[in-house]
Amino acid sequence: MQHNDDDLCDSFTISQIENEINKLYPQIQNLKEPKSKSELHSTEWNRLFAQLGFWVILFSEKHDSSKDISRYEDEITECTRRCIDSFNPARGKPFINYLTKALNKTLNKAIKTEIDLEKKITATQPPTKTNFPKEYEIFFKNWELVYDGQQERTKKYDSALITAWLLKQLSKLISESFTEGDIDNLLYNRRFTDKNMLSQFLHTGSFPSQQQVASAFNRDKTDASREMNKLKKKFNEQLKKNRSGCQNAFFNKAGTNL
């Protein structure tokens, strides 16, 4: 049920809308909510609940115009149903007071859930940090060139091998000034990166061994070792071709030898 007509909302005061809700509550409260369409009073209950739902949505829009209420109509409808079941008239307060309090809680919870979800989505977006020494970029660009030159049929295998090997080397550099987040920034947008493996590393701090990579592709450790050695050989050749001696500068701290 969408209510986008601003004129309709403006034509009623809060007081008028509250009165309509308070008048409908006892009518619907005296009926049993149908469990199936064939039950007695189902048509009347549904008719009254639809009317009540209309006024509650209108009330919510009028009560807090800063929120896009149409996004939360399902939550509002469910909240209204719960209030009908749980409201106690004997306490002497109007139904609308009870409903207003419940609606505020429901909407705040729905909005918080939405914000938390947006934060999680934002946290998984591609990183934007780029302030690394140019040697870092040269190093990974050369790995991309090696990967680009591989046959399509072996690229997934090569991607897993390269990513696992680089994670092993980069993890040796982790310190106060070089974190897992930096590794994410360096690898995320690389064409050769196995993103599932990178995500696993960021969440658990672990990465697969060469044996595990081989097993995942129905290969043995010898095959994986041989393939990785070929890739490293091509990488060295690529460095010489581009006259770029960045690998020692980049991995000097880790003591890595290609």
N, C-alpha and C positions, 0 to 999 in steps of 0.2 A: 504494500500500500504506500504509494508515494504522494506526498503533499508538498508540492513545490509552489503553490499559489500563495504568494505573499499577501495578496489582497484578502484572501480568506482568513489567514492568520491574524491580520490587522483588524478585521471586522469584529473580533471578539476580544473582550477584556479578560484578564486572568480570572477575575471573579466569576464571570459568566461561564468560563470553561470549567472552573472548579465546581460550580453548581451542577453542571451537566454530569460531571463524573460522580459527584455525590448522590445524584438522583438515580443514576444507572446502577451503582454498586448494589443496593439492596435488591433490585430486581434480578440481577444476575446471580447474586449470592444465594437466593432462594431456589435456584435451579441447580440440578446436578450436572456437572460437566460431563458431556457424553464421552464414552470410551469407544463407541463405534457409531457410524452414521445411522444405524437402525434403532438406536436407543431413543426412548421417549424423551421429549423436550430438546432433542439435539438441534433441531432447526431454530427453535427459540433461543437456546443458549448461544448458538453461533451468531445469530443476528444481534443479540445484545452485546456479545463480546466484541463483535466487529465495530459496533457503535462506540463502545467503551474505548477500544483501541484507537479509533479515530480521534477521540477527545484527548486521550493520553498523549498521543503523538503531537497534537496541536498544543497541548499544555507544555510539553517538553520543549517545543520550538519557542514558545512564548516565554517560558521560564528562563531559558538560557539561549539567547540568539547567537551567542559566540560559537556554539557547537553545530556541526552539520549533522542534525538529528537523523536524517535519512540513512546515514551510514550505520545507525545502531537500532534500527526498527525491530530486528529480531530479538535483541537483548531487552528492549523495552517491552515487547509483547510478552516475553517469558517472565519478566519481572512483574508485570501486571497480573499474570496468571497466578504467580506465587503469592502476591499480595491478597488476591481474592480468597485464596485457600487459608491464609494465615492471619488475616485481620480479625481482631476481636472488638466488636462494637461496644462491648460492656465496659471498655476502658474510658468511654466517654469522648474520645477524640474523633473528628471526621475522618472518613476513609482517605480523603485527599492528603491529609497530613502524613498519614502512614505511607501512602504511595509516594509522596514527594521525597521523603527520606530514603526510601528504597531505591527510587529512580536515581537519586544523586549518587548513591553507592554503586549502583549498576553501571552508570555512565562513566564514573571516575575509574572503575575497574576496567571497563572496556577500552577507555582511552589509554590507560597505563599499559595494558596488554599490547595495544597497537604501537605505543612508543617503544616498549621493550623489544618488540619484533623488528621495528625499524632500526634500532640500535644493533641488533644481531645481524641484520642484512647489511648494514653499513660496515660492520666489522669484518664481513667476508668479501667486501668489494676489493678489486685490485688495488694494491698499495700505490702510493704516489711519491714516496721518498726517492729522491734521485741524487742526493748530495754525497755520492761516493767518489773516490779518486778515479780518474779516467782509466787507470790500469784495470780496474775492476770491470768496467764496461768493455774494454778491449778483450779481456779474458773470456767473458761470456759470449761476446759477439763471435769469437773464433769457434767456440763450441757450437753456436747456432749454425755456423757455416758448415761444420763437420756434419751435424745432424741433417741439414738440408740436403747434403750430398748422398745420404743413405737411400737405399731402395725403399719404396713404400711398404713392401711386405715385411720389412724388419724394423720399421720406425717405432712402433709401440714397444718392442723389445729393447731397442736402442735407447728410447726415451727413459724406460725404467732403469736400465743399467747406468746411464749417464747421471740421472737424478740421484740414484742411490749412492753412487760414487762421490758426487759433489757434496751431498749431505754429510757423508762420512768426513770429507776433508774440511768442510765449512764448520762442522760441529767442533772441530779441534780449536777453532778460533774464538769460540764463545767466551766472553768475558764481560766485565762491566761496560766496556765500550763497544762490544760487538755481541748483539743478542740474537735470539731466535727470530725476532721481528725483522732484524736486518737481513737475515737469510731469506725470509719471506719476500722482502722488498727486492732482493737481488734475483730471485728465481721465478717469482710468480708469472711474470709476463714473457718468460723465455719460451721460444718455440719448442725446445727440447724437453721442457719440464713436465714430469708426470705429476699433475696437480693433486691427484688423490694421495699420492705418496707424500707430497709436500704437506698436505693438510694433516695427514696422520702424524708426521714429524712435529708439526706445530702443536698438536693436541697432546701427544704422548712423549715427545722427545726421542722417539725411536724411529729407525728406518730399517728396511730389509737388508739382509746380507746378500751377497752375490748368489749364494746357494738358493735363497728364498726367491730371488728374482727369477733365477733359472727354472725353479719348480713351478712358478706361476705361469710360465710359458712352455711347460712340458719339455724343458731342456735340462741338461745336467750341468754341474758346476764347471766342468772342463770347458764346455761350450761357452758358458757365460764369461769365463776368464779369457778365453781366446777372443771372443767378440769385443770385450772391453779393451783388451790390449790393442786390437786393430783400431778401435776408436781413438785411443790415446796416441797411437802412432800417427793417425791422420791429423790429430790435433797439433802435435809437434810440427808436422809438415806444414800445417796451416799457419802456425806461428812464424816459422822460418820464411814462408812465402810472403807474409805481410811484414816481415822484419820487426816483429813485436816480441820483445823478451819480457812480457809482463808476468809470465807464470811464476818466475822466481820471486818477484816483488810481491805478488799477491799471496803466495803460499809460503813465503820464507818463515813466517812465524809458526806455521803448522809443521814445518819440516817435511813438506810433501815433495816427493820426487816423481816426476812423470816418467 
